[in-house]
Every structure is written in C-alpha cells, then in structure tokens.
Amino acid sequence: MALPDPPGKGRRPRISAVMAPVAIFAVVAGVFAFALQKGDPSKVPSALIGKAAPQITLPPVAGLTSGGSAIPGFTTDMIGNGRPAVVNFWASWCLPCVEEHPHLVTLAKQSGVAIYGINHKDLPANAAKFLAQHGNPFTAIGADNNGRAAIEWGVYGMPETFVIDGAGRIAFKHVGPITAETLASKVLPAIASARGNAPAK
C-alpha cells in the first residue's frame, strides 16, 4: 500500500515555472534599454510616418501671451494646408528642452515654416517663464494637460519633433533634442523634402 504524500507535497509551485516569466521580462527589458542607450534614439521608428497626423484639439496654455495677445491653442486643422509645418512636444521641466530651444528659434527663422508647440503636463506659469527666458518660436501652443496628445502621437518622451507635409501627413520624426548638427542634417532637409510633397494647388 502506497504511503500518502507528506502535507504540501505536489502543491508547491516549481521555482522555475514562477521565475521563467520574470527572467524573460528582464531579458527583454535589458535588451530594449541597451538598444536605447547604445543606439541613436532619433532612429526609433514611428508607425505614423507617412500617415495623417492624429486629430487633436488642445486648449491654449492659460494666460500665455505674445505681444499683448493671447497665444492660441493647437488643433490638427492648423496643419495640412498645403505648406509644411513642425510640431514640437516640450515642457519647462524638461532639461533637454532647454538645450534644444535655441535651435527651435533658429529653425523658425531659417525655415520660414510655422512651428506649433504642444506643452506637455506643465504648469502655465512655468511655461510662460520658460518662453520669456528662452524665446517663443511657436505660432500656437496647445496645453497637453493630461498627456493624451503625446499618447496619440506616439511620443516617447520630451522633447520630440514632427515635420508635417502639406497634406497633413507626418513626414519625419525626431526623438530627443534637436542640436545644431541634427537641425542642419536632418530637420531642415526633412522640411525641404516635405515641401516637395505638398499637394498640387
């Protein structure tokens, strides 16, 4: 006659079965983190390239003015009017945004295209102080108070910049701060290319 199993025997989960999902997740996360650290984050692909810019309607940043007039919020209807445009996600609390901002000012002067800002999860007073200190290259600025716009546009983190062609399609995406080098080698050429893709009038 077989002896009964000791209490608990056969009911204990195998350690390997419990740890396997954890180990797989750790390996995948490690590979992804390594790729981001060692690679060029600006080369992270976007599923939105070549597609219409996501439809969003954002209110203006409260109390934000320029030349005594209120700066309007941002809607997708402002782009895709036959001319290329730039959409930039930024925030006053974002240190890379501080590094990038002078290049956005240069971009506005050199390209002649409208730059639309999307202020991400920021305090209006801090956004106003940031622009007063660093300059305002934006034609309009929408307040992404809950972060929904960033999700819709597939934004990884602040800052990110999109070049939109004349048909309202996303032609180029730059992840991370624009530098003098990327402005000259990537962003301005992307705008020039987007001009060539503008729909015929």
LINJO-V362847 format. One record per pair of residues at least 4 apart in sequence whose C-alpha atoms are under 8 Angstrom apart, sorted by the first residue. I is the first residue (numbers start at 0). J is the second residue. If there is no record, write none. Layout:
# LINJO-V362847
I&J + I&J
This chain:
# LINJO-V362847
4&8 + 7&11 + 12&16 + 12&17 + 13&17 + 14&18 + 15&19 + 16&20 + 17&21 + 18&22 + 19&23 + 20&24 + 21&25 + 22&26 + 23&27 + 24&28 + 25&29 + 26&30 + 27&31 + 28&32 + 29&33 + 30&34 + 31&35 + 32&36 + 33&37 + 33&38 + 34&38 + 35&39 + 35&40 + 36&40 + 38&42 + 39&43 + 40&174 + 40&175 + 41&172 + 41&173 + 41&174 + 41&175 + 42&173 + 42&174 + 43&174 + 45&153 + 45&172 + 47&51 + 47&52 + 47&152 + 47&153 + 47&169 + 48&168 + 48&169 + 48&170 + 48&171 + 48&172 + 49&168 + 49&169 + 49&170 + 50&168 + 50&169 + 51&166 + 51&167 + 51&168 + 51&169 + 52&75 + 52&152 + 52&163 + 52&167 + 52&168 + 52&169 + 53&75 + 53&151 + 53&152 + 54&74 + 54&75 + 54&76 + 55&73 + 55&74 + 55&75 + 55&148 + 56&72 + 56&73 + 56&74 + 56&75 + 56&141 + 57&72 + 57&73 + 57&74 + 57&141 + 57&142 + 57&143 + 58&71 + 58&72 + 58&73 + 58&141 + 58&142 + 59&63 + 59&70 + 59&71 + 59&72 + 59&73 + 59&139 + 59&140 + 59&141 + 59&142 + 60&70 + 60&71 + 60&72 + 60&118 + 60&123 + 60&126 + 60&140 + 60&141 + 60&142 + 61&123 + 62&69 + 62&123 + 62&124 + 63&69 + 63&70 + 63&123 + 63&127 + 64&68 + 64&69 + 64&70 + 65&69 + 65&70 + 70&138 + 70&139 + 70&140 + 71&139 + 71&140 + 71&141 + 72&139 + 72&140 + 72&141 + 72&142 + 73&77 + 73&115 + 73&116 + 73&117 + 73&139 + 73&140 + 73&141 + 73&142 + 74&141 + 78&82 + 78&83 + 78&84 + 78&163 + 78&165 + 78&167 + 79&83 + 79&84 + 79&163 + 79&164 + 79&165 + 79&166 + 79&167 + 79&168 + 80&165 + 80&166 + 80&167 + 81&164 + 81&165 + 81&166 + 81&197 + 81&198 + 81&199 + 81&200 + 82&112 + 82&164 + 82&165 + 82&166 + 82&194 + 82&197 + 83&112 + 83&113 + 83&162 + 83&163 + 83&164 + 83&165 + 83&167 + 83&190 + 83&193 + 83&194 + 83&197 + 84&112 + 84&113 + 84&114 + 84&115 + 84&162 + 84&163 + 84&164 + 84&165 + 84&190 + 85&112 + 85&113 + 85&114 + 85&115 + 85&160 + 85&161 + 85&162 + 85&163 + 86&114 + 86&115 + 86&116 + 86&117 + 86&160 + 86&161 + 86&162 + 86&163 + 87&114 + 87&115 + 87&116 + 87&117 + 87&158 + 87&159 + 87&160 + 87&161 + 88&116 + 88&117 + 88&118 + 88&119 + 88&149 + 88&157 + 88&158 + 88&159 + 88&160 + 89&93 + 89&96 + 89&116 + 89&117 + 89&118 + 89&119 + 89&157 + 89&158 + 89&159 + 90&96 + 90&118 + 90&119 + 90&120 + 90&121 + 90&126 + 90&157 + 90&158 + 91&96 + 91&97 + 91&121 + 91&125 + 91&126 + 91&129 + 92&121 + 93&97 + 93&157 + 93&158 + 94&98 + 95&99 + 95&157 + 95&158 + 95&175 + 95&176 + 96&100 + 96&157 + 96&158 + 96&176 + 97&101 + 97&133 + 98&176 + 98&178 + 99&103 + 99&176 + 99&177 + 99&178 + 100&104 + 100&133 + 101&105 + 101&133 + 101&134 + 102&106 + 102&177 + 102&178 + 102&179 + 102&182 + 103&107 + 103&136 + 103&177 + 104&108 + 104&134 + 104&135 + 104&136 + 105&109 + 106&110 + 106&111 + 106&182 + 106&187 + 107&111 + 107&112 + 107&113 + 107&114 + 107&136 + 110&187 + 110&190 + 113&137 + 113&138 + 114&136 + 114&137 + 114&138 + 114&139 + 115&137 + 115&138 + 115&139 + 115&140 + 116&137 + 116&138 + 116&139 + 116&140 + 116&141 + 117&140 + 117&141 + 117&142 + 117&143 + 118&126 + 118&140 + 118&141 + 118&142 + 118&143 + 118&144 + 119&142 + 119&143 + 119&144 + 119&145 + 119&146 + 119&149 + 120&142 + 120&143 + 120&144 + 120&145 + 120&146 + 121&125 + 121&126 + 121&142 + 121&144 + 122&126 + 123&127 + 124&128 + 125&129 + 126&130 + 127&131 + 128&132 + 129&133 + 129&134 + 130&134 + 130&135 + 131&135 + 143&147 + 143&148 + 143&149 + 146&150 + 147&151 + 148&152 + 149&153 + 149&154 + 150&154 + 154&159 + 155&159 + 155&174 + 156&174 + 156&175 + 157&175 + 158&174 + 158&175 + 158&176 + 159&172 + 159&173 + 159&174 + 159&175 + 159&176 + 160&172 + 160&173 + 160&174 + 160&175 + 161&169 + 161&170 + 161&171 + 161&172 + 161&173 + 162&169 + 162&170 + 162&171 + 162&172 + 162&186 + 162&189 + 162&190 + 162&193 + 163&167 + 163&168 + 163&169 + 163&170 + 163&171 + 163&190 + 163&193 + 164&168 + 164&169 + 164&170 + 164&190 + 164&193 + 164&194 + 164&196 + 164&197 + 165&193 + 165&194 + 165&196 + 165&197 + 165&198 + 166&196 + 166&197 + 166&198 + 170&189 + 170&193 + 171&186 + 171&189 + 173&177 + 173&186 + 177&181 + 177&182 + 178&182 + 179&183 + 180&184 + 181&185 + 181&186 + 182&186 + 182&187 + 183&187 + 183&188 + 184&188 + 185&189 + 186&190 + 187&191 + 188&192 + 189&193 + 190&194 + 191&195 + 192&196 + 193&197
